[in-house]
Amino acid sequence: RILQEALTNAARHGEGGAEVEISFEPSALELRVWNSTRDDVEHDAGHGLIGMRERAVLLGGTLDAGASNGGFRIRARLPYGEDIA
């Protein structure tokens, strides 16, 4: 659901496509999404970002989001296995 919302935001507020990277580490999955944004986009904490952050926290993870190098990035880290709180 986090990836779906990140891509929805990229389509709604971005210019063109989005870059997605998923990494499986020994105890966590890391998801990164980056997209370029239009100049008129405000980078505020809308409901989509709040929902993504809440989902990550419910799973014992973290979510960082913000403007980055002319675009917007989201990084979620979600533990699995024995590291789940």
N, C-alpha and C positions, 0 to 999 in steps of 0.2 A: 504493500500500500504506500510506503514511503517513496519508492521509485515511481509509482504511478502519479502521485501528487507532484513530485519534482518535475516529471516530464510534462504534466499538465501546466504547471507554472512556466516552464520553458517555452511551451507552445503559445501560451497566452501573453507572456511579457517579453519574450526573446526575439532575436533576429536569426532565423534559420534553425539549424539543428542544435542538438545537445550532445555533449560527450559524457558517456557513462563508463565507469570503471567499477568492477566488483572484485574484491579480493577476499579469498578465504584464508584466514590465518588459523593457527592451531586452536584458538579458543574464541575467535570472533570473526564475524563477517563485516567487511568495511565496504561501504557504498559511497561513491563520489559521483556527483553530477555537476557539470559546468556548462553554461551557455552564455553567449554574448547577449547583451540587452540593448534595447533602444535607449536613446538619450533621455527620453521623457518618462522613464520608469522610476518610480519611487521604491526604494528598497526598505519597506517597512515590514513589521512583523504581522502579516495578514493571517487570516484563519488557517490557511493551508500550512504555513510554517509552524503555527502553534500545534496543529494536529500531528504533523510529522514529529515534532519534538516530544509531544505526549506519548506517541506510539513507541518511540525509541526508549524513553524513560521507563515505560511499562515493561519493556523487555530487559531492563537493566543496562541499557546502552546510553549513548549520547548522540546529539545531533548539533552540528555547527552549521550556520548558514550566514551568508553575507556577500556584499559586493567584493569582486576580486578581478583585477586586471581587465577592466572593461566589460565585465560580465557578472554573473552571479554563480556562486558555488554552494553546494550542499554536501556535507560529509556526515554520514551516519556510521556509527560503530555499534554493532549488535552482538553481544556475547552469546555463545551457545555451549552446550555440553555442561561440564561441571562448574563453569564460571558464572552460570546464571544465578542471579540473586534470589 
